[in-house]
């Protein structure tokens, strides 16, 4: 029966206003399939194209790969800076690092957004965009050299929320491009679009077993050998720099404490204990959440030796002149 006929019958029906008609009894219902049978009857899920880096990592690190794909989608489609500025920032980082694939992915995202002609950064940028691009390059090359004045200029243009988003975008682009460069991935052509899939990491296949760490001690490899200079003098100098850093005035105002009430307990505890996370979780909790989901997946399935990870962290932060 047409909808308007049902409406007419409803409006014209005579009923006692104090009387509520009972719902009609249904003698039988349509059969309901169990979940497994319903899925078996439906067409298989359409599987989007995967980028080459994901196909390299999916074997040894399936859960981590899934979370990296979700992180990649977030930064390419849901970045608080907007698709265009986020892509231009990522392109600048990729270009600075010499990652041709990273540049190609960013250009592909710009093309999908209708901004294929934006190839010359200074000529096609607003003052705020130019500041963001310069900041991205310097943070990539020598983050320790960014001055209070340079940071204040970024903060003036973007405010605390988007400044935090900009820093996270540069950090993500450095992470992602360095993974690509480290793996030697050349990349697919044209670049795969973002994978809009939320993965069930708990249902992922387990990672292949790792060789015992003791077995790795006997492994030899050719190539360059880099010697880190460990000395008591360096450690003392680093401690002095760290103390001096702790005495500095914050470049960015802390978020209002009320924002942390909305965070889950674990995130709230971390935000109250670690200062960089206080800022990040307060202004951009989704960016922090996406990153840690990726990191925790990696720790869960790779089970790395703590001494190894801390040593690698030391080498990277020392190379970047990062006091942290």
C-alpha positions as CSV (number, residue, x, y, z in Angstrom):
1,X,0.0,0.0,0.0
2,X,1.4,3.4,-0.9
3,X,2.8,5.5,2.0
4,X,0.3,8.3,1.5
5,X,-2.6,5.8,1.8
6,X,-1.3,4.5,5.1
7,X,-0.9,8.1,6.3
8,X,-4.5,8.9,5.3
9,X,-5.8,5.8,7.1
10,X,-3.9,6.8,10.2
11,X,-5.2,10.3,10.3
12,X,-8.8,9.3,9.6
13,X,-9.1,6.4,12.0
14,X,-11.5,6.9,14.9
15,X,-10.2,5.8,18.2
16,X,-10.8,6.4,21.9
17,X,-8.1,8.9,22.9
18,X,-7.7,7.2,26.2
19,X,-7.3,3.8,24.6
20,X,-3.9,2.5,23.3
21,X,-4.2,-0.2,20.8
22,X,-2.0,-3.2,21.6
23,X,0.6,-4.1,19.0
24,X,-0.4,-6.7,16.5
25,X,0.7,-10.2,17.1
26,X,3.0,-11.8,14.5
27,X,2.3,-15.4,14.0
28,X,5.7,-16.1,12.5
29,X,8.8,-14.2,11.5
30,X,11.2,-14.5,8.6
31,X,14.1,-16.9,9.2
32,X,17.3,-15.4,10.6
33,X,20.6,-16.8,9.5
34,X,23.5,-17.2,11.9
35,X,26.3,-14.7,11.3
36,X,28.6,-17.4,9.7
37,X,25.8,-18.5,7.2
38,X,24.9,-14.9,6.4
39,X,28.5,-14.0,5.6
40,X,28.8,-17.2,3.5
41,X,25.8,-16.1,1.4
42,X,27.0,-12.6,0.8
43,X,29.5,-11.6,-1.9
44,X,33.1,-11.5,-0.7
45,X,34.4,-8.2,0.6
46,X,36.0,-6.0,-2.1
47,X,39.7,-5.9,-1.3
48,X,41.3,-2.6,-2.2
49,X,44.8,-2.3,-3.8
50,X,47.6,-2.5,-1.2
51,X,50.7,-0.3,-1.4
52,X,54.0,-2.2,-2.0
53,X,55.3,-1.4,1.5
54,X,52.3,-3.1,3.0
55,X,52.8,-6.2,0.9
56,X,56.4,-6.3,2.1
57,X,55.5,-6.0,5.8
58,X,52.3,-8.2,5.8
59,X,54.3,-11.4,6.0
60,X,56.5,-10.8,9.0
61,X,54.3,-8.2,10.7
62,X,50.6,-8.6,9.8
63,X,49.1,-6.8,12.8
64,X,51.5,-3.9,12.5
65,X,50.9,-3.7,8.8
66,X,47.1,-3.4,9.4
67,X,47.6,-0.6,12.0
68,X,50.1,1.1,9.7
69,X,47.5,1.1,6.9
70,X,44.9,2.6,9.3
71,X,47.5,5.2,10.3
72,X,48.3,6.0,6.7
73,X,44.6,6.4,5.9
74,X,44.1,8.8,8.8
75,X,47.0,11.0,7.7
76,X,45.9,11.0,4.1
77,X,42.1,11.4,4.6
78,X,41.3,12.6,8.1
79,X,44.3,14.8,9.0
80,X,43.2,17.9,11.0
81,X,45.3,20.1,8.7
82,X,43.1,19.2,5.8
83,X,43.9,16.8,2.9
84,X,45.8,19.5,0.8
85,X,48.1,21.0,3.4
86,X,48.8,17.6,5.0
87,X,49.8,16.2,1.5
88,X,52.0,19.2,0.8
89,X,53.7,18.9,4.2
90,X,54.3,15.1,3.6
91,X,55.6,15.9,0.1
92,X,58.1,18.4,1.5
93,X,59.3,15.8,4.0
94,X,59.6,13.1,1.3
95,X,61.5,15.5,-1.0
96,X,63.9,16.5,1.9
97,X,64.6,12.8,2.6
98,X,65.0,11.8,-1.0
99,X,61.9,9.5,-1.0
100,X,60.6,9.5,-4.6
101,X,57.7,7.2,-3.6
102,X,56.7,9.5,-0.7
103,X,56.6,12.4,-3.1
104,X,54.5,10.4,-5.6
105,X,52.0,9.4,-3.0
106,X,51.6,13.0,-1.8
107,X,51.2,14.3,-5.4
108,X,48.6,11.5,-6.0
109,X,46.6,12.7,-3.0
110,X,46.8,16.3,-4.2
111,X,45.6,15.2,-7.6
112,X,42.6,13.4,-6.1
113,X,41.8,16.5,-4.2
114,X,41.9,18.6,-7.4
115,X,45.2,20.4,-6.7
116,X,47.5,18.7,-9.2
117,X,49.1,22.0,-10.3
118,X,50.6,22.8,-6.8
119,X,54.2,21.9,-7.6
120,X,56.0,25.0,-6.8
121,X,55.6,25.5,-3.1
122,X,56.5,29.2,-2.5
123,X,54.6,30.6,-5.5
124,X,51.4,28.7,-4.8
125,X,51.3,29.1,-1.0
126,X,49.5,31.4,1.4
127,X,51.8,32.9,4.1
128,X,50.6,30.3,6.6
129,X,51.2,27.5,4.2
130,X,54.7,28.8,3.4
131,X,55.5,28.8,7.1
132,X,54.2,25.2,7.5
133,X,56.3,24.0,4.5
134,X,59.5,25.7,5.8
135,X,58.9,24.3,9.3
136,X,58.4,20.8,7.9
137,X,61.7,20.9,6.1
138,X,63.7,22.3,9.0
139,X,62.1,19.9,11.5
140,X,63.1,17.1,9.2
141,X,66.7,18.2,8.7
142,X,67.6,19.9,12.0
143,X,64.7,20.0,14.5
144,X,67.0,20.9,17.3
145,X,67.8,24.2,15.5
146,X,64.2,25.5,15.3
147,X,64.2,28.8,17.3
148,X,61.5,30.1,19.7
149,X,60.8,32.8,17.1
150,X,60.2,30.3,14.3
151,X,57.9,28.2,16.4
152,X,56.0,31.3,17.6
153,X,55.4,32.1,13.9
154,X,53.9,28.7,13.3
155,X,51.8,29.0,16.5
156,X,50.6,32.4,15.5
157,X,49.3,31.1,12.1
158,X,47.8,27.8,13.2
159,X,47.0,28.0,16.9
160,X,47.8,25.1,19.4
161,X,45.6,22.5,17.9
162,X,46.8,22.7,14.3
163,X,50.4,23.4,15.3
164,X,50.3,20.1,17.2
165,X,48.8,18.4,14.2
166,X,51.5,19.9,12.0
167,X,54.3,18.5,14.2
168,X,52.6,15.0,14.2
169,X,52.2,15.1,10.4
170,X,55.9,15.9,10.0
171,X,56.8,13.2,12.5
172,X,54.6,10.6,10.7
173,X,56.0,11.6,7.3
174,X,59.5,11.1,8.6
175,X,58.6,7.7,10.1
176,X,56.8,6.4,7.0
177,X,59.4,7.6,4.5
178,X,62.2,6.2,6.5
179,X,60.5,2.9,6.7
180,X,60.1,2.9,2.9
181,X,63.7,3.9,2.4
182,X,64.9,1.4,4.9
183,X,63.0,-1.4,3.2
184,X,64.2,-0.4,-0.3
185,X,60.6,-0.2,-1.5
186,X,60.3,1.4,-5.0
187,X,56.5,1.7,-4.8
188,X,53.7,0.9,-7.1
189,X,52.7,3.2,-10.1
190,X,50.4,4.9,-9.8
191,X,50.4,5.0,-6.0
192,X,47.7,3.1,-4.3
193,X,44.9,5.3,-2.7
194,X,44.4,5.2,1.1
195,X,43.0,1.9,2.2
196,X,39.7,2.7,3.9
197,X,39.4,-0.5,6.0
198,X,39.3,-0.9,9.7
199,X,41.1,-4.2,10.4
200,X,40.3,-6.7,13.2
201,X,43.8,-7.0,14.5
202,X,42.7,-9.8,16.9
203,X,41.7,-12.0,14.0
204,X,45.0,-11.5,12.1
205,X,47.3,-14.4,11.5
206,X,50.1,-14.6,14.0
207,X,53.5,-13.3,12.9
208,X,56.1,-16.0,12.1
209,X,58.2,-17.0,15.1
210,X,61.3,-14.8,15.6
211,X,64.7,-16.4,16.0
212,X,66.1,-16.3,19.6
213,X,68.1,-13.2,20.3
214,X,71.1,-15.4,21.3
215,X,71.2,-16.8,17.8
216,X,71.5,-13.3,16.3
217,X,74.8,-12.7,18.1
218,X,76.6,-15.0,15.7
219,X,75.2,-13.2,12.6
220,X,77.8,-11.3,10.6
221,X,77.0,-8.8,7.8
222,X,79.1,-6.7,5.5
223,X,78.7,-3.0,4.7
224,X,79.3,0.1,6.6
225,X,80.0,0.0,10.4
226,X,79.1,3.1,12.4
227,X,80.7,3.5,15.8
228,X,78.8,5.4,18.4
229,X,81.2,7.5,20.6
230,X,80.3,6.5,24.2
231,X,82.1,8.5,26.9
232,X,81.5,9.9,30.4
233,X,82.1,13.4,29.1
234,X,79.3,13.1,26.5
235,X,76.9,11.6,29.1
236,X,77.6,14.5,31.5
237,X,77.1,17.1,28.7
238,X,73.9,15.4,27.7
239,X,72.6,15.5,31.3
240,X,73.4,19.2,31.6
241,X,71.5,19.9,28.4
242,X,68.6,17.9,29.6
243,X,68.5,19.9,32.8
244,X,68.7,23.2,30.9
245,X,65.8,22.0,28.6
246,X,63.6,21.3,31.7
247,X,64.1,24.9,32.8
248,X,62.9,26.4,29.5
249,X,59.5,28.0,29.1
250,X,57.0,26.0,27.1
251,X,56.6,27.1,23.5
252,X,53.0,26.0,23.4
253,X,50.3,26.5,26.0
254,X,49.1,23.4,27.8
255,X,45.5,22.3,27.0
256,X,42.8,23.0,29.5
257,X,42.7,20.2,32.0
258,X,39.0,19.5,31.3
259,X,39.9,17.9,27.9
260,X,41.6,15.0,29.7
261,X,38.4,14.0,31.4
262,X,37.2,12.6,28.0
263,X,40.2,10.4,27.6
264,X,40.2,6.6,28.4
265,X,42.1,5.8,31.7
266,X,45.3,4.6,30.0
267,X,45.6,7.6,27.7
268,X,44.8,10.0,30.6
269,X,47.5,8.5,32.8
270,X,50.1,8.7,30.0
271,X,49.1,12.4,29.3
272,X,49.6,13.3,32.9
273,X,53.0,11.6,33.1
274,X,54.8,12.5,29.9
275,X,54.8,16.2,28.9
276,X,54.9,15.8,25.1
277,X,51.9,13.5,25.4
278,X,50.2,16.1,27.7
279,X,50.2,18.5,24.7
280,X,49.5,15.9,22.0
281,X,46.7,14.0,23.8
282,X,45.1,17.3,24.8
283,X,45.1,18.9,21.4
284,X,45.1,15.9,19.0
285,X,44.0,12.7,20.8
286,X,43.0,10.9,17.6
287,X,46.5,11.4,16.1
288,X,48.1,10.0,19.3
289,X,45.6,7.1,19.4
290,X,46.3,6.1,15.8
291,X,50.1,6.2,16.4
292,X,50.1,4.2,19.6
293,X,47.8,1.5,18.1
294,X,50.5,1.0,15.5
295,X,53.3,1.0,18.0
296,X,51.6,-1.4,20.4
297,X,50.8,-3.8,17.5
298,X,54.5,-3.8,16.6
299,X,55.6,-4.5,20.2
300,X,53.0,-7.2,20.5
301,X,54.0,-9.3,17.5
302,X,57.7,-8.5,17.1
303,X,58.6,-8.8,20.8
304,X,61.8,-6.9,20.4
305,X,64.6,-7.0,23.0
306,X,64.3,-4.0,25.3
307,X,68.0,-3.3,25.2
308,X,68.0,-3.3,21.4
309,X,65.0,-0.9,21.1
310,X,66.5,1.5,23.7
311,X,69.8,1.4,22.0
312,X,68.3,2.1,18.6
313,X,66.3,5.0,20.2
314,X,69.5,6.4,21.7
315,X,71.3,6.3,18.3
316,X,68.4,8.0,16.6
317,X,67.9,10.8,19.2
318,X,71.6,11.4,19.4
319,X,71.9,11.6,15.6
320,X,69.1,14.1,15.6
321,X,70.5,16.1,18.5
322,X,67.3,15.4,20.4
323,X,67.7,16.0,24.2
324,X,64.9,13.5,24.9
